[in-house]
Amino acid sequence: MIENLNIVYIKTVPIESHITVRFGILDVGRNFAKIEVNMHSQNDKVASALVICQMFDEV
């Protein structure tokens, strides 16, 4: 479950442009994970996000 989502838009992207989305796991705890997401268009960073997810045990 997503607990917190913080998005920063840096530049606009024209419609039908190719984009690349990359993510990295910053931290994993017992009950949460922090993930950084970056979006690039033509080697320019156009957006970034920090996602904090709450993890649950499977039942």
N, C-alpha and C positions, 0 to 999 in steps of 0.2 A: 504494500500500500504506500502511495506517495504521501509523505508527511509534509514536505515543504518543496516548493519549486520556485527558483529565482532565475528569471531569464533577462539577459541584457542584449538588446538589439543594437548593433553597432552601425551597420550600413543597410541600405535597401538593396534588394536583389530583383532584377528584372524577371518577369514571368518567363518560364521555360528555360531559365538558366540552369546549368549543371551545378549541383552543390555536393559537397562532401561533408559527412557527419562523422566525427570521431568522438569516442568516449574513453574515459579512464576511471578506474575505481580508485578513489583517494583513500578511503578508510572503510573497514568492515569490522563491526562490533558484533556482540552477541545478538542484539535486537535491531540493528540499523546498518545501513550502508550509505556512504556519500559517493556520488558519481558526478564527475565533471564532463560536460558535453560541449564540444566546439563545432561550429558550422563554418565552412569555408566555401567561397565562390571565387574561382580564378586566383587561387593562392592568397586571397584576402579574407581575413577573419570577419564574418558578417554577424555572428551571434555567438553567445556563450550562455551556459546554464549550469546551475548547481542543483542537483536533485538529492534530497535526503529521503530514503525509503525505510519504512519500518518493516522488519521481517518477522514472519510468524512460523511456528513449527507446524509441520504437516500433521494432520489428525488422521 
